[in-house]
Amino acid sequence: MNKKRKCQACKAIKDADLMHKITKEAKTNKLFLNPDSKILGRSAYVCKNPECIKILLKKKLLKGALKVQDTTEIEDILRTV
């Protein structure tokens, strides 16, 4: 049974396998794209749909969801996936 998660952009609830998982590592507070869930920490999900990624980046939704100030590095990664 797959876990359901909510997209930060469109708020749709989907299987976690169908979404990108972005995690703030607990020890370093560094942000990672975390597809295999091996990094522990606070996480946010976004659909793999390019429109959802665009909304997430435009509205700076990761800052609130992950409680971080600088999301530049992970935003650059998300633009390429």
C-alpha positions as CSV (number, residue, x, y, z in Angstrom):
1,M,0.0,0.0,0.0
2,N,1.5,3.4,-1.1
3,K,1.5,6.3,1.2
4,K,-0.5,9.3,0.2
5,R,1.0,12.8,0.3
6,K,-0.3,16.3,-0.6
7,C,1.4,18.4,-3.3
8,Q,2.5,21.7,-1.9
9,A,1.5,23.4,-5.2
10,C,-1.9,22.0,-6.3
11,K,-2.9,20.5,-2.9
12,A,-3.9,17.2,-4.6
13,I,-3.4,14.0,-2.6
14,K,-1.5,11.4,-4.5
15,D,0.7,8.4,-4.0
16,A,4.1,9.5,-2.7
17,D,5.7,7.5,-5.6
18,L,4.2,9.9,-8.1
19,M,5.8,12.9,-6.5
20,H,9.1,14.6,-5.9
21,K,10.1,14.5,-2.2
22,I,12.2,17.4,-1.0
23,T,13.8,16.9,2.4
24,K,15.6,19.3,4.8
25,E,18.2,17.0,6.4
26,A,17.8,17.1,10.2
27,K,21.5,17.4,11.0
28,T,22.7,20.0,8.4
29,N,19.4,21.8,7.4
30,K,20.6,21.3,3.7
31,L,17.8,20.6,1.2
32,F,17.9,17.4,-1.0
33,L,15.7,15.8,-3.6
34,N,15.1,12.6,-1.8
35,P,13.6,9.9,-4.1
36,D,14.4,6.9,-2.1
37,S,13.6,8.4,1.4
38,K,17.0,7.6,2.8
39,I,17.6,11.1,4.2
40,L,15.8,11.9,7.5
41,G,14.3,15.2,8.2
42,R,11.4,17.5,7.4
43,S,9.9,16.9,3.9
44,A,7.6,18.4,1.4
45,Y,6.1,16.9,-1.8
46,V,5.4,18.3,-5.2
47,C,3.8,16.6,-8.2
48,K,6.1,15.6,-11.0
49,N,3.9,17.8,-13.2
50,P,6.0,20.8,-14.6
51,E,3.1,23.1,-13.8
52,C,3.1,22.2,-10.1
53,I,6.9,22.7,-10.0
54,K,6.5,26.1,-11.6
55,I,3.8,27.1,-9.1
56,L,6.0,25.8,-6.2
57,L,9.0,27.9,-7.4
58,K,7.0,31.0,-8.3
59,K,5.2,31.2,-4.9
60,K,8.3,30.2,-2.9
61,L,6.2,27.5,-1.2
62,L,9.2,25.5,0.0
63,K,10.3,28.2,2.4
64,G,7.1,27.8,4.4
65,A,6.8,24.1,4.1
66,L,10.4,23.3,5.1
67,K,10.9,26.3,7.4
68,V,14.0,27.5,5.6
69,Q,15.2,30.9,4.2
70,D,17.4,29.8,1.3
71,T,15.9,27.5,-1.3
72,T,18.0,28.6,-4.3
73,E,20.0,25.4,-4.7
74,I,17.1,23.0,-4.6
75,E,15.0,25.3,-6.9
76,D,17.8,25.0,-9.5
77,I,17.6,21.3,-9.2
78,L,13.8,21.2,-9.5
79,R,14.0,23.3,-12.7
80,T,16.0,20.5,-14.4
81,V,13.9,17.5,-13.4
